[in-house]
Amino acid sequence: MTEKQETSAHLDAQLGVIGSLLLDADKCAGEVFLRTKEDQYTGEYKTLFAAAKRLYQEGRPIDPVTVRGIAGEEYTNLILQIMELTPTAANCGAYLDLLVEQAQVSKMQTLGLALASCKSAEEAKHLIEEANQVVVQRAALRVVSAEQGHLEFLLRQDEKVSYIPWGFPKLDETVLSTLGDLVILGGRPSAGKTALSLQMAWEQAKTQKVGYFSFETNPDEVYDRLHALAASVDSVKIRKRTLGKDEIARVIQSRKEFTTRSIDVIHASEMSVADVRSVTVARGYQVVYVDYLQIINPEHRTRQGDRFRDVTQISMDLHRMAVSLGVLVVALSQLSRPDRSARSKVPDLYSLRESGQIEQDADAVFLLYLNEEAIEDAPRGSPPPTPPRTLRVAKNKKGFSGGYIELDFDGATQTFHALSPKSTVQRDLVDAGKAAKQKTRCSTQGKVVSFQEITGDDPDLPF
């Protein structure tokens, strides 16, 4: 389609939409003003659209006479021509589809010309981000009646449903994640959230195209960890370059894994959410990991020291990115340190550092933490054991929350393994939790407070 034809198609679409409004505004005005804006119209059509929208907002009828009354008598002939060329308002939906598409084409052409003449990389970056926003403009309005909703429900029951896996069967059964979700993986320093996220990303890369945006760690170190995971070799030996012959052989054998899994590692230092979004669109990622949320560069910095507003905006931008692009975004998040006077060191949703907006935006929240009881209960004089980790589902929009799994972490291979509920460690932890539950029941102004109310966790809710 030539530029001249595109312009003609855009004008025809505008004529059809305005004509539909003039013929039968009662049936189409709501959808027209929901799906289109004034900047998608040009010339005289923009004036007529603005006049009709003003009438709509004021609750007045929209017809040729009222529109001309606002636009001016000089629009009389144009209104008559539009009425004559628009046969019916029944095709308004098709006119709107064409208008939105042609407005996108026109905007992209304008941005392309501006990009060709820009004089700085920063200016070019903003133009590219604006182009990305144009691509994901609001889709067509979809209204579903109760009858249609019932029929579509029955049809869906015959379809095979597929959710994105996390690599732990109990977690996969409980957290039903799909493209368009925002998932938060929170953990305190040294809890192992980066290692766990890499293991999850490695699993998802079997079936999804994954982009891992690392804001702290360079790609070489990330791939050192992935080779330790995939080949089951000691990560310390990898760093010291002291792998033995058998270990080198296992690394070579792991080549097939690296050639069949679709994962890219991006060194994301100083990138903003807009930059992440641009790379995601360009590379076609379906799952995006961000390590980690609090060090993403704010697109527009607030006044110095206002971290709450910066992190709030970053969280909202990640949520919008997930929804608008239809990708699963997994953002790692730091957790605040527990108050020394707190009865429990177990983190909860309030532990998400620097903004409550993170909790609000997330479809699911995982909290990873060390079981400190294993260290405290170790015999004096003996080296403390490596404590197992707990991964708790603190929020889950699509299912039950509050459940947890116990994980054993192999630091050498950077690998997590779910502990069996029948294992000694698991049993001891649950028994310890039940004992703590009895100890912490107390009376506060005549009210009995349970362990769950104090800690936010319930030891009787393992998966």
Secondary structure, 3 states (H helix, E strand, C coil): CCHHHHHHHHHHHHHHHHHHHHHHHHHHHHHHHHHCCHHHCCHHHHHHHHHHHHHHHCCCCCCHHHHHHHHCHHHHHHHHHHHHHCCCCCCHHHHHHHHHHHHHHHHHHHHHHHHHHCCCHHHHHHHHHHHHHHHCCCCCCCCCCHHHHHHHHHHHCCCCCCCCCCCCHHHHHHCCCCCCCEEEEEECCCCCHHHHHHHHHHHHCCCCCEEEEECCCCHHHHHHHHHHHHHCCCHHHHHHCCCCHHHHHHHHHCHHHHHHCCEEEEECCCCCHHHHHHHHHHHCCCEEEEECHHHCCCCCCCCCCCHHHHHHHHHHHHHHHHHHHCCEEEEEEEECCCCCCCCCCCCCHHHECCCCHHHHHCCEEEEEEECCHHHHCCCCCCCCCCCCEEEEEEEECCCCCCCEEEEEEECCCCEEEECCCCCHHHHHHHHHHHHHHHHCCEEECCEEECHHHHHCCCCCCEC
